[in-house]
């Protein structure tokens, strides 16, 4: 689904370059839990924020596999920056898919804004209580010309840097699920600084409060019938993008931890006491977990990059990708810390930060065991 036109920019190499730059400030951003404003400015300047936009609309025309590989590399330099910008990239990627199939004017206008203005898209569906299959408590009350939206959202990554935020709400009259695209500076929209976490501290995934926000009809990008929103092709499609890109971020964290473990061998006051044979066993186990994660990501995403017309099958594959890759990423980082030894427990060690960052992998929806239930349902009874 990559654009037929060719861009001269190697986005994966660009991500490596950005990672080298961002690595310099990653520890400080983690310590202060500060949003990486300078990193976003650099990504905007370099064209990274418009990477999935079709070339015809001013972007770089990158498909899912290219973006996934790029996000893996970016996460090696600053995991928080990579995870935060994921929330922008997966929306842009799906919008590009939509435009390539339909050339919808509204989607085209949004993609052109991403390319020309560098607008950042945020997304929020997480709430304090989510009943069943993604039923938000945020409400949309019908008024003349649009809706009045009220609710409280959580985990709004890149909140300080967002220009537009996609919000899920329930139409109180019809029970339908609405997805609305709302400018971040709309009256009644406010960010509450709540993000003080163990890891991924610079994602600035604060709360978002919507207090009787006036939203015009034109802002409604999706209207789905009540119940089972993941059965809707557009929702399944955007979640597919989100899942594989999140898997790639944690794969990048694992790759950086692996590299740090290899650098640690032969260094430190305990190196002379290291048992070579036992060290080799640990290295073999490290390589097994990382190689498994890499192989699963590459295999599934290459398949999805070529064909995701069966949206429910693609969704199931993407969920499996994130679950398997994330669990092996955690195991890789843990093994890297074991190889490095006590040095990895010190704040000055990048492995200490990576060990905290990778723990966020288990909290992305749909989380286990619901994730495996969704996969099994689609195998047992294709939707």
SERO-4910 file (N, C-alpha, C, O; in steps of 0.05 Angstrom, whole numbers):
BEGIN
 pado doro    nc1    nc2    nc3   cac1   cac2   cac3    cc1    cc2    cc3    oc1    oc2    oc3
  Unk    A     16    -24      0      0      0      0     17     25      0      7     47      5
  Unk    A     43     22     -5     60     45     -8     54     61    -33     46     49    -53
  Unk    A     58     87    -32     52    103    -56     69     95    -79     93     88    -75
  Unk    A     58     95   -104     74     86   -127     97    105   -134    116     98   -147
  Unk    A     95    130   -125    117    149   -129    140    143   -110    135    131    -89
  Unk    A    163    151   -117    187    144   -101    197    169    -87    200    190    -99
  Unk    A    204    166    -61    216    187    -46    246    182    -44    254    159    -42
  Unk    A    262    203    -43    291    200    -42    301    197    -13    325    192     -9
  Unk    A    283    200      6    291    198     34    289    170     44    267    157     42
  Unk    A    310    159     56    310    133     68    300    138     97    316    147    114
  Unk    A    275    131    102    263    138    128    275    121    150    277    131    173
  Unk    A    282     97    145    295     80    166    322     92    174    328     94    198
  Unk    A    337    100    154    363    113    161    359    140    175    374    147    193
  Unk    A    338    155    166    331    180    180    325    174    209    334    189    227
  Unk    A    310    153    215    304    146    242    329    140    258    331    147    282
  Unk    A    348    126    246    374    121    260    388    147    267    399    150    288
  Unk    A    388    165    248    401    191    252    388    206    275    401    217    293
  Unk    A    361    207    274    346    220    296    351    206    323    354    220    343
  Unk    A    352    180    323    357    165    347    384    173    360    386    176    384
  Unk    A    404    175    343    431    183    353    430    211    366    443    216    386
  Unk    A    414    229    355    411    255    366    395    254    392    402    267    412
  Unk    A    373    239    392    355    239    415    366    224    439    359    229    461
  Unk    A    385    206    433    397    190    455    412    208    475    414    202    499
  Unk    A    421    231    465    436    250    482    420    261    505    430    265    527
  Unk    A    394    265    500    377    278    521    357    258    533    340    267    549
  Unk    A    357    233    525    337    214    534    337    211    564    315    210    576
  Unk    A    360    209    576    361    206    606    350    230    620    336    227    640
  Unk    A    357    254    610    347    278    623    316    280    621    303    288    640
  Unk    A    306    274    597    277    275    593    263    255    612    241    260    623
  Unk    A    275    232    615    264    212    633    264    222    662    245    218    676
  Unk    A    286    234    670    289    243    697    268    264    704    257    265    726
  Unk    A    264    283    686    246    305    691    217    300    681    200    316    686
  Unk    A    213    277    668    187    271    656    177    294    639    154    302    640
  Unk    A    195    305    622    189    328    605    182    318    577    195    300    566
  Unk    A    163    331    565    156    325    537    179    333    519    190    354    522
  Unk    A    186    316    499    209    321    481    202    341    459    202    334    436
  Unk    A    196    366    467    188    386    448    209    390    426    202    392    402
  Unk    A    235    390    433    256    394    413    257    371    394    262    374    370
  Unk    A    252    347    404    252    323    387    229    325    366    233    317    343
  Unk    A    206    334    375    184    337    356    190    358    335    183    355    311
  Unk    A    203    380    343    210    400    323    230    389    303    228    395    279
  Unk    A    248    373    312    268    360    295    255    340    276    261    340    252
  Unk    A    236    324    286    222    305    269    205    320    248    203    311    225
  Unk    A    193    342    256    177    357    237    195    369    215    189    367    191
  Unk    A    218    380    223    237    392    204    248    371    185    251    376    161
  Unk    A    253    346    195    265    325    179    245    311    161    253    296    143
  Unk    A    219    316    165    199    303    149    188    277    161    172    263    148
  Unk    A    197    270    185    189    244    196    159    243    202    147    222    200
  Unk    A    148    265    211    119    266    218    101    261    194     78    254    197
  Unk    A    112    266    170     96    263    145    104    237    130     96    234    107
  Unk    A    119    220    143    129    197    128    108    179    116    111    170     93
  Unk    A     85    174    129     65    156    117     47    170     96     32    157     82
  Unk    A     48    197     95     31    212     76     39    205     48     63    206     41
  Unk    A     20    199     30     27    194      2     44    217    -10     40    240     -4
  Unk    A     62    209    -28     79    229    -41     63    250    -56     70    273    -56
  Unk    A     40    241    -68     23    259    -83     12    282    -66      5    303    -76
  Unk    A     11    277    -40      0    297    -22     21    311     -5     15    326     13
  Unk    A     46    307    -12     68    321      1     83    305     22    100    316     36
  Unk    A     77    279     24     91    262     43    113    246     31    123    251      9
  Unk    A    122    226     46    144    209     37    135    182     27    151    166     17
  Unk    A    109    176     29     97    153     16    106    126     29    107    106     14
  Unk    A    112    126     54    122    101     67     99     83     75     79     92     86
  Unk    A    102     57     71     83     37     79     87     28    107    105     37    121
  Unk    A     70      9    116     70      0    143     97    -13    152    107     -7    173
  Unk    A    109    -29    135    133    -43    142    156    -23    146    172    -25    164
  Unk    A    158     -3    128    179     17    130    176     33    155    195     38    170
  Unk    A    151     42    161    146     57    186    153     40    210    164     50    230
  Unk    A    145     15    210    151     -3    233    181     -5    237    190     -3    260
  Unk    A    196     -9    216    225    -11    219    237     16    228    256     16    244
  Unk    A    226     38    219    236     64    227    231     69    257    248     79    271
  Unk    A    207     61    266    200     65    294    217     48    312    224     56    335
  Unk    A    225     24    303    243      7    318    270     22    322    281     22    344
  Unk    A    280     35    301    305     49    304    303     74    321    321     80    336
  Unk    A    281     88    318    277    113    333    276    106    363    287    121    379
  Unk    A    263     84    370    261     77    398    288     71    411    290     73    436
  Unk    A    307     63    396    333     58    407    346     83    419    361     82    438
  Unk    A    339    106    407    350    131    418    334    143    441    346    151    461
  Unk    A    308    143    438    290    153    459    264    139    457    247    145    439
  Unk    A    259    120    475    235    104    473    210    121    477    190    116    464
  Unk    A    211    140    495    188    157    500    180    173    475    156    175    468
  Unk    A    200    184    461    194    199    436    181    181    416    161    188    403
  Unk    A    192    157    413    181    138    393    153    129    400    135    128    383
  Unk    A    148    123    426    121    114    433    101    137    430     78    133    422
  Unk    A    109    161    437     91    184    435     83    189    406     60    193    399
  Unk    A    103    190    389     98    197    361     83    174    346     72    178    325
  Unk    A     85    150    358     69    128    348     39    135    345     26    128    326
  Unk    A     29    150    365      1    157    366     -7    175    343    -30    177    335
  Unk    A     13    189    332      9    206    308     11    188    283     -6    190    265
  Unk    A     32    172    282     39    158    257     18    137    250     12    133    227
  Unk    A      7    123    270    -12    102    263    -38    114    251    -51    102    234
  Unk    A    -45    138    261    -69    151    249    -63    161    221    -80    158    203
  Unk    A    -40    172    217    -32    182    190    -30    158    171    -38    160    147
  Unk    A    -19    136    180    -16    112    163    -43    102    154    -47     95    130
  Unk    A    -62    100    173    -89     90    165   -103    111    147   -117    103    128
  Unk    A   -100    136    153   -112    157    135   -101    154    107   -116    158     88
  Unk    A    -75    149    104    -63    145     78    -75    121     64    -81    122     40
  Unk    A    -79     99     79    -93     76     67   -121     83     56   -128     76     34
  Unk    A   -135     98     73   -162    106     66   -162    123     41   -179    119     23
  Unk    A   -144    142     40   -143    160     16   -136    145     -9   -147    150    -30
  Unk    A   -117    126     -7   -109    111    -30   -133     95    -42   -133     90    -66
  Unk    A   -152     87    -25   -175     71    -34   -198     89    -43   -213     82    -62
  Unk    A   -201    112    -30   -226    128    -34   -222    156    -45   -240    168    -57
  Unk    A   -197    167    -41   -192    195    -48   -213    213    -35   -221    233    -47
  Unk    A   -221    207    -10   -241    223      4   -230    251      9   -207    254     19
  Unk    A   -245    272      2   -235    299      4   -227    306     33   -206    320     37
  Unk    A   -242    298     53   -236    305     80   -210    292     89   -194    305    103
  Unk    A   -205    267     81   -180    253     88   -157    267     74   -136    270     85
  Unk    A   -161    273     49   -140    287     34   -132    313     47   -108    320     49
  Unk    A   -152    329     55   -146    354     68   -130    350     93   -111    366     99
  Unk    A   -136    330    109   -122    325    134    -93    317    127    -74    327    140
  Unk    A    -89    299    108    -62    290    101    -45    313     90    -21    315     96
  Unk    A    -58    331     75    -43    354     65    -34    372     88    -13    384     86
  Unk    A    -50    375    108    -43    391    131    -19    378    146     -1    392    155
  Unk    A    -20    352    149      2    338    162     28    343    147     49    349    158
  Unk    A     26    342    120     50    345    103     60    374    103     84    379    104
  Unk    A     41    393    100     50    421     96     53    437    122     70    454    124
  Unk    A     36    431    142     37    446    167     50    431    190     58    443    210
  Unk    A     54    405    186     66    389    208     48    385    232     58    382    254
  Unk    A     21    385    227      3    382    250      7    354    262     13    335    248
  Unk    A      3    353    288      7    328    303    -21    318    312    -37    333    323
  Unk    A    -26    292    306    -52    280    313    -48    263    339    -30    247    340
  Unk    A    -65    268    358    -66    251    382    -92    234    381   -110    240    366
  Unk    A    -92    213    397   -116    196    397   -121    187    426   -102    181    441
  Unk    A   -146    186    434   -153    177    461   -179    161    461   -199    171    452
  Unk    A   -177    138    472   -201    122    477   -201    112    506   -222    104    516
  Unk    A   -178    113    520   -176    102    547   -191    119    567   -190    143    567
  Unk    A   -206    105    584   -221    118    605   -218    102    631   -207     80    631
  Unk    A   -228    113    653   -225    100    679   -238     73    679   -228     53    690
  Unk    A   -261     71    666   -276     46    665   -284     41    635   -298     58    623
  Unk    A   -275     19    624   -283     12    597   -298    -15    599   -285    -35    604
  Unk    A   -323    -15    594   -340    -39    597   -340    -54    571   -346    -43    550
  Unk    A   -334    -80    573   -336    -97    549   -317    -89    527   -295    -81    532
  Unk    A   -327    -90    503   -311    -85    479   -310    -56    472   -322    -47    453
  Unk    A   -295    -40    489   -290    -12    482   -315      4    481   -324     12    460
  Unk    A   -327     10    504   -351     26    506   -344     51    523   -346     49    548
  Unk    A   -337     73    511   -329     97    526   -353    109    541   -376    108    532
  Unk    A   -346    122    563   -367    136    578   -369    166    569   -388    180    578
  Unk    A   -351    175    553   -352    202    542   -378    204    525   -384    186    509
  Unk    A   -392    226    528   -418    229    515   -418    251    494   -403    270    496
  Unk    A   -435    248    474   -439    268    453   -469    273    452   -485    257    443
  Unk    A   -476    297    461   -505    305    461   -511    321    435   -498    341    429
  Unk    A   -531    312    421   -538    325    395   -549    353    400   -567    357    417
  Unk    A   -538    372    385   -548    400    385   -549    409    356   -540    394    338
  Unk    A   -560    432    351   -562    441    324   -534    445    311   -518    459    322
  Unk    A   -530    431    289   -504    434    275   -482    417    285   -460    418    275
  Unk    A   -487    401    306   -465    384    316   -471    371    342   -493    361    346
  Unk    A   -451    371    360   -453    357    386   -440    374    408   -424    392    403
  Unk    A   -448    368    432   -434    377    456   -422    352    469   -436    334    477
  Unk    A   -395    353    471   -381    329    480   -369    334    508   -357    354    514
  Unk    A   -373    314    526   -363    316    553   -352    289    561   -363    268    556
  Unk    A   -329    289    575   -317    264    584   -289    269    595   -278    291    594
  Unk    A   -278    247    605   -251    248    617   -235    225    605   -242    201    609
  Unk    A   -213    231    591   -197    211    578   -170    209    592   -160    228    605
  Unk    A   -158    185    590   -132    180    602   -112    171    581   -119    164    559
  Unk    A    -87    172    589    -65    163    571    -65    177    544    -63    164    523
  Unk    A    -67    203    544    -67    218    519    -38    226    513    -28    247    519
  Unk    A    -24    207    500      4    211    494      9    235    477     -8    242    460
  Unk    A     32    248    480     40    273    466     20    296    470     18    313    452
  Unk    A      6    296    493    -14    317    497     -4    345    494    -17    362    482
  Unk    A     20    352    504     30    380    501     36    387    472     37    411    465
  Unk    A     40    367    455     48    373    427     26    369    407     31    373    383
  Unk    A      2    361    415    -19    354    396    -32    380    385    -35    399    399
  Unk    A    -40    378    360    -56    399    347    -85    390    344   -103    407    346
  Unk    A    -89    365    338   -115    353    335   -116    328    352    -97    313    354
  Unk    A   -140    322    363   -143    298    379   -168    283    370   -189    295    368
  Unk    A   -165    257    366   -187    240    358   -200    229    383   -187    216    399
  Unk    A   -226    233    386   -240    226    411   -263    207    404   -278    212    385
  Unk    A   -266    186    420   -288    168    418   -309    176    439   -303    181    462
  Unk    A   -334    177    430   -356    184    448   -381    170    440   -384    161    417
  Unk    A   -400    167    458   -426    154    452   -447    175    447   -451    193    464
  Unk    A   -461    173    425   -484    190    419   -506    182    439   -517    160    437
  Unk    A   -513    201    456   -532    194    478   -560    188    467   -576    175    480
  Unk    A   -567    197    443   -593    193    432   -595    166    417   -615    152    419
  Unk    A   -574    158    403   -575    134    387   -558    111    398   -562     88    390
  Unk    A   -540    116    416   -523     96    427   -499     89    408   -483     72    414
  Unk    A   -498    103    385   -476     98    366   -449    108    378   -448    126    394
  Unk    A   -428     95    369   -401    104    375   -392    124    354   -393    119    330
  Unk    A   -385    148    363   -375    169    346   -345    172    350   -335    170    372
  Unk    A   -331    177    328   -303    185    329   -302    213    318   -309    218    295
  Unk    A   -292    231    334   -292    260    327   -263    270    327   -247    263    344
  Unk    A   -257    287    308   -230    300    306   -233    328    316   -246    345    303
  Unk    A   -221    334    339   -225    360    352   -199    375    355   -179    364    364
  Unk    A   -198    400    346   -174    416    351   -167    418    381   -186    422    397
  Unk    A   -142    416    388   -134    416    416   -140    442    430   -142    442    455
  Unk    A   -142    464    415   -147    490    428   -176    497    428   -183    520    433
  Unk    A   -194    478    423   -223    484    424   -231    490    453   -222    477    472
  Unk    A   -247    511    457   -257    517    484   -270    493    498   -286    479    485
  Unk    A   -263    488    522   -273    465    537   -255    441    537   -260    422    552
  Unk    A   -234    442    520   -214    420    520   -191    428    538   -179    450    533
  Unk    A   -184    412    557   -162    418    575   -145    393    581   -156    371    583
  Unk    A   -119    397    584   -101    376    591    -94    378    621    -87    400    630
  Unk    A    -97    356    635    -90    355    664    -64    340    667    -62    317    659
  Unk    A    -45    353    679    -18    341    682    -18    319    703    -18    325    727
  Unk    A    -20    294    694    -22    271    713      0    250    708      2    231    724
  Unk    A     16    253    687     34    231    679     59    230    696     78    245    691
  Unk    A     59    214    716     82    209    734     84    179    738     72    168    756
  Unk    A    100    166    721     99    137    718    127    125    721    147    139    724
  Unk    A    127     98    722    152     84    725    170     87    700    194     92    702
  Unk    A    158     84    676    173     85    652    158    101    630    136    111    635
  Unk    A    171    103    607    160    120    585    152    147    596    130    157    590
  Unk    A    169    159    612    161    182    628    159    208    611    146    227    619
  Unk    A    172    208    588    171    232    571    149    232    550    148    249    533
  Unk    A    132    212    551    110    212    531     88    232    537     72    239    520
  Unk    A     89    243    561     69    263    569     40    253    564     24    267    551
  Unk    A     34    229    573      8    217    568    -12    225    589    -22    209    604
  Unk    A    -18    251    589    -34    263    610    -64    257    606    -72    245    586
  Unk    A    -80    266    625   -109    264    622   -120    287    604   -107    308    601
  Unk    A   -142    281    591   -155    301    574   -184    304    584   -199    284    586
  Unk    A   -192    328    591   -219    333    600   -234    349    579   -224    369    568
  Unk    A   -258    339    572   -275    352    552   -300    362    567   -316    345    577
  Unk    A   -303    387    569   -325    399    584   -344    414    566   -340    437    560
  Unk    A   -366    400    558   -386    412    541   -374    425    516   -379    448    510
  Unk    A   -357    409    502   -342    419    479   -360    420    454   -373    399    448
  Unk    A   -362    442    441   -378    445    417   -363    433    394   -341    442    387
  Unk    A   -375    413    381   -362    399    359   -381    399    335   -403    389    338
  Unk    A   -373    410    312   -391    410    289   -394    383    276   -378    365    280
  Unk    A   -415    379    261   -420    354    247   -397    345    230   -391    322    227
  Unk    A   -383    365    218   -361    359    200   -338    345    215   -321    333    202
  Unk    A   -337    347    241   -315    335    257   -319    305    262   -301    292    271
  Unk    A   -343    295    255   -349    267    259   -336    251    236   -344    253    213
  Unk    A   -316    235    243   -302    220    222   -311    191    220   -306    177    201
  Unk    A   -326    182    241   -337    155    240   -362    153    258   -363    165    279
  Unk    A   -381    138    248   -406    133    263   -411    103    261   -417     92    240
  Unk    A   -408     89    285   -411     60    285   -435     52    302   -441     65    322
  Unk    A   -449     31    294   -472     22    310   -463     12    337   -440      5    341
  Unk    A   -482     11    356   -475      3    383   -464    -26    384   -473    -43    369
  Unk    A   -444    -30    401   -434    -57    405   -412    -65    386   -413    -60    363
  Unk    A   -392    -79    398   -370    -91    382   -357    -73    362   -358    -79    338
  Unk    A   -346    -51    370   -334    -32    351   -311    -43    335   -306    -35    313
  Unk    A   -297    -63    346   -274    -75    332   -283    -90    307   -267    -97    290
  Unk    A   -309    -95    304   -320   -107    280   -322    -87    257   -326    -95    234
  Unk    A   -320    -61    263   -322    -41    243   -296    -39    228   -274    -37    240
  Unk    A   -296    -40    201   -271    -41    185   -253    -18    191   -228    -22    193
  Unk    A   -263      7    194   -245     30    199   -232     28    226   -208     34    228
  Unk    A   -246     19    246   -234     17    273   -214     -6    273   -192     -3    284
  Unk    A   -221    -28    261   -202    -51    259   -177    -42    244   -154    -50    251
  Unk    A   -180    -26    223   -158    -18    207   -138      0    221   -114     -4    220
  Unk    A   -149     19    236   -131     37    251   -118     23    274    -94     29    280
  Unk    A   -132      5    287   -119    -11    309    -97    -29    298    -77    -33    312
  Unk    A   -101    -39    274    -80    -56    262    -54    -40    259    -32    -50    266
  Unk    A    -56    -16    249    -32      2    248    -20      7    275      4      5    279
  Unk    A    -37     13    295    -27     19    321    -12     -5    334      9     -1    346
  Unk    A    -23    -29    331    -11    -52    343     17    -58    333     35    -63    348
  Unk    A     20    -57    306     46    -65    295     67    -43    301     91    -49    305
  Unk    A     59    -18    302     78      3    308     86      2    337    109      7    344
  Unk    A     67     -4    355     74     -6    383     93    -30    388    112    -28    403
  Unk    A     88    -52    374    106    -75    376    134    -67    367    154    -75    380
  Unk    A    136    -50    347    162    -42    337    177    -24    356    202    -25    358
  Unk    A    163     -7    370    176     10    391    190     -8    412    213     -4    419
  Unk    A    175    -28    422    186    -45    443    208    -63    432    226    -71    447
  Unk    A    207    -70    406    228    -84    394    254    -67    393    276    -77    398
  Unk    A    250    -41    388    273    -23    389    285    -20    416    310    -19    419
  Unk    A    268    -20    437    278    -19    464    295    -44    470    316    -42    482
  Unk    A    285    -67    461    299    -92    465    326    -92    450    346   -101    461
  Unk    A    326    -81    426    351    -81    410    372    -63    423    395    -70    424
  Unk    A    363    -41    434    382    -23    448    393    -36    473    416    -34    479
  Unk    A    376    -50    488    385    -64    512    404    -86    505    424    -90    518
  Unk    A    399   -100    483    417   -121    473    444   -110    467    465   -121    475
  Unk    A    445    -87    453    470    -74    447    486    -65    472    510    -68    473
  Unk    A    471    -55    491    484    -46    516    495    -70    531    517    -68    543
  Unk    A    481    -93    531    491   -117    545    517   -126    532    536   -134    546
  Unk    A    518   -126    505    542   -134    491    565   -115    497    588   -124    500
  Unk    A    560    -90    500    581    -70    506    591    -74    535    614    -68    541
  Unk    A    574    -85    552    581    -87    580    601   -110    586    615   -110    606
  Unk    A    603   -129    567    621   -151    571    650   -142    570    658   -128    552
  Unk    A    666   -150    590    694   -142    591    698   -116    605    721   -107    607
  Unk    A    677   -103    614    679    -77    628    670    -81    657    655    -99    664
  Unk    A    679    -63    675    669    -64    702    687    -80    721    704    -96    712
  Unk    A    684    -75    747    702    -87    766    698   -117    769    715   -131    780
  Unk    A    675   -128    760    669   -156    763    676   -172    738    671   -196    737
  Unk    A    686   -159    718    691   -173    692    711   -196    695    708   -216    681
  Unk    A    731   -192    712    751   -212    715    740   -238    727    752   -259    724
  Unk    A    718   -235    742    706   -258    755    684   -271    738    672   -291    747
  Unk    A    679   -261    715    658   -271    698    665   -299    687    687   -303    678
  Unk    A    646   -317    688    651   -344    678    644   -344    648    621   -339    641
  Unk    A    663   -349    630    658   -347    602    636   -366    592    619   -358    576
  Unk    A    636   -390    602    616   -409    592    588   -401    600    569   -402    584
  Unk    A    584   -392    625    558   -383    634    550   -358    620    526   -353    614
  Unk    A    569   -340    615    563   -316    600    553   -323    572    535   -310    562
  Unk    A    566   -343    560    557   -351    533    528   -362    533    513   -357    515
  Unk    A    521   -376    555    494   -386    557    474   -362    558    454   -362    544
  Unk    A    480   -342    575    463   -319    577    461   -304    550    439   -295    543
  Unk    A    483   -302    536    483   -289    510    466   -304    490    451   -293    474
  Unk    A    468   -331    491    451   -347    474    422   -344    479    405   -342    461
  Unk    A    415   -343    505    387   -338    512    377   -311    504    355   -307    495
  Unk    A    395   -291    507    388   -264    498    382   -263    469    363   -251    460
  Unk    A    400   -276    453    396   -276    424    371   -291    415    358   -283    396
  Unk    A    364   -312    430    340   -327    423    315   -310    427    298   -311    409
  Unk    A    313   -296    449    290   -280    454    288   -256    434    266   -250    424
  Unk    A    310   -243    429    310   -220    411    304   -229    382    288   -217    368
  Unk    A    317   -251    374    313   -260    346    284   -269    342    273   -264    320
  Unk    A    272   -281    362    243   -289    360    226   -264    356    208   -264    339
  Unk    A    230   -244    373    215   -219    370    218   -207    343    198   -199    330
  Unk    A    243   -205    333    248   -192    307    235   -208    285    223   -197    266
  Unk    A    237   -235    286    227   -252    265    196   -250    264    185   -249    242
  Unk    A    183   -250    287    154   -248    287    145   -221    276    127   -219    260
  Unk    A    158   -199    285    150   -173    275    154   -171    245    136   -163    230
  Unk    A    177   -180    235    183   -178    207    164   -195    190    154   -186    169
  Unk    A    158   -219    199    141   -237    184    112   -226    183    101   -224    161
  Unk    A    101   -219    206     73   -210    206     70   -183    191     51   -180    176
  Unk    A     88   -165    196     84   -138    184     90   -139    154     77   -124    139
  Unk    A    108   -156    145    112   -158    116     87   -169    103     80   -161     81
  Unk    A     73   -188    116     48   -198    105     26   -176    105     12   -173     85
  Unk    A     24   -161    126      4   -140    128     11   -118    108     -8   -105     97
  Unk    A     36   -112    104     44    -91     86     35    -98     58     28    -80     42
  Unk    A     35   -123     51     28   -132     24     -2   -134     20    -13   -129     -1
  Unk    A    -17   -142     42    -45   -147     39    -59   -147     66    -54   -164     83
  Unk    A    -76   -128     71    -93   -128     95   -122   -122     87   -136   -109    102
  Unk    A   -130   -133     64   -157   -130     55   -177   -143     73   -199   -133     78
  Unk    A   -170   -167     84   -187   -180    104   -181   -166    131   -162   -174    145
  Unk    A   -196   -146    137   -189   -128    160   -190   -143    187   -174   -136    204
  Unk    A   -208   -162    190   -209   -176    215   -185   -196    218   -175   -198    240
  Unk    A   -178   -208    197   -154   -226    198   -130   -209    203   -112   -217    219
  Unk    A   -128   -186    191   -105   -168    195   -104   -158    224    -83   -157    236
  Unk    A   -127   -152    235   -128   -143    263   -118   -165    281   -102   -160    299
  Unk    A   -127   -190    277   -117   -212    294    -87   -215    292    -74   -220    312
  Unk    A    -77   -214    267    -48   -217    263    -32   -194    278    -11   -199    289
  Unk    A    -43   -170    276    -29   -148    289    -29   -150    319    -10   -143    332
  Unk    A    -51   -160    330    -53   -163    359    -33   -185    368    -18   -181    388
  Unk    A    -31   -207    353    -11   -227    359     17   -216    357     34   -222    374
  Unk    A     21   -200    337     48   -187    333     56   -172    358     78   -175    369
  Unk    A     38   -155    368     45   -139    391     49   -156    416     67   -152    432
  Unk    A     31   -176    420     33   -193    444     59   -209    444     73   -209    464
  Unk    A     65   -222    422     89   -238    421    115   -221    422    133   -227    437
  Unk    A    115   -200    406    139   -183    405    143   -170    432    166   -169    442
  Unk    A    122   -160    444    125   -146    470    135   -164    492    152   -157    507
  Unk    A    124   -188    494    132   -207    515    161   -214    511    176   -217    531
  Unk    A    170   -218    486    198   -225    482    216   -201    485    240   -204    491
  Unk    A    206   -177    480    221   -153    485    227   -150    515    250   -144    523
  Unk    A    207   -155    531    211   -154    560    232   -174    569    250   -168    584
  Unk    A    230   -199    558    249   -220    565    277   -212    556    297   -219    569
  Unk    A    279   -199    533    305   -191    522    318   -171    541    342   -173    547
  Unk    A    303   -151    549    314   -130    566    322   -142    593    342   -134    604
  Unk    A    305   -159    604    312   -172    629    338   -188    627    355   -187    645
  Unk    A    341   -202    605    366   -218    601    390   -200    598    411   -206    607
  Unk    A    386   -178    584    408   -158    581    417   -147    608    441   -144    612
  Unk    A    398   -142    625    405   -132    652    419   -153    668    438   -147    683
  Unk    A    411   -178    664    425   -200    678    454   -202    669    472   -207    685
  Unk    A    458   -199    643    485   -201    632    502   -178    642    526   -182    650
  Unk    A    491   -154    642    507   -131    651    512   -131    681    532   -120    691
  Unk    A    494   -145    696    498   -147    725    489   -123    740    472   -108    731
  Unk    A    500   -119    763    491    -98    781    493    -70    770    478    -52    779
  Unk    A    510    -65    750    512    -39    738    485    -30    726    479     -6    724
  Unk    A    468    -50    718    443    -43    705    422    -33    725    400    -25    717
  Unk    A    429    -34    751    410    -26    772    414      4    779    398     15    793
  Unk    A    436     16    769    442     44    775    427     62    756    424     56    732
  Unk    A    418     85    766    404    105    750    421    114    726    410    121    705
  Unk    A    447    114    729    464    124    707    465    105    684    475    111    662
  Unk    A    455     80    688    456     60    667    431     63    649    409     66    658
  Unk    A    436     63    623    414     64    604    396     39    607    372     40    601
  Unk    A    408     17    615    393     -8    619    372     -4    641    350    -16    640
  Unk    A    378     12    661    358     17    682    334     30    671    311     23    677
  Unk    A    338     50    653    316     64    641    301     46    621    276     46    621
  Unk    A    315     31    606    303     12    587    286     -9    601    265    -17    591
  Unk    A    296    -18    624    281    -38    640    254    -27    649    234    -41    650
  Unk    A    253     -1    655    228     12    663    210     17    639    186     13    640
  Unk    A    223     27    617    207     34    593    192      9    582    169     12    574
  Unk    A    206    -13    581    194    -37    568    170    -47    583    153    -61    572
  Unk    A    167    -41    609    145    -50    625    118    -39    615     97    -50    621
  Unk    A    119    -17    601     94     -5    591     80    -22    570     57    -19    564
  Unk    A     95    -41    559     85    -57    537     59    -72    545     42    -77    528
  Unk    A     57    -80    570     34    -97    578      8    -82    581    -13    -94    585
  Unk    A      9    -55    580    -15    -40    586    -30    -29    562    -51    -17    565
  Unk    A    -19    -33    538    -33    -23    514    -57    -41    507    -55    -65    508
  Unk    A    -80    -28    501   -103    -44    494   -102    -54    465    -90    -40    448
  Unk    A   -114    -76    459   -127    -95    478   -105   -111    492    -88   -123    479
  Unk    A   -106   -112    518    -86   -126    534    -94   -155    539   -118   -161    536
  Unk    A    -75   -172    546    -82   -199    553    -98   -200    579    -93   -184    596
  Unk    A   -117   -218    581   -123   -240    562   -143   -233    540   -148   -249    522
  Unk    A   -155   -208    541   -174   -200    521   -162   -202    493   -176   -210    474
  Unk    A   -137   -195    490   -124   -196    464   -125   -223    452   -131   -227    429
  Unk    A   -118   -244    468   -118   -271    458   -146   -281    452   -151   -296    434
  Unk    A   -165   -272    468   -193   -279    463   -202   -268    436   -216   -282    421
  Unk    A   -194   -243    430   -201   -232    404   -189   -247    381   -202   -251    360
  Unk    A   -164   -255    384   -151   -271    363   -165   -298    360   -171   -306    337
  Unk    A   -170   -311    382   -183   -338    381   -211   -336    369   -219   -354    353
  Unk    A   -226   -315    375   -253   -312    364   -251   -310    333   -268   -321    319
  Unk    A   -231   -296    324   -229   -292    295   -219   -317    280   -223   -320    256
  Unk    A   -205   -334    295   -197   -360    283   -220   -379    283   -225   -394    264
  Unk    A   -235   -380    305   -257   -399    308   -280   -392    290   -293   -409    278
  Unk    A   -286   -366    288   -309   -357    273   -302   -331    259   -308   -310    269
  Unk    A   -290   -333    235   -282   -309    220   -306   -290    217   -328   -297    211
  Unk    A   -299   -264    222   -320   -244    223   -324   -231    195   -341   -213    191
***
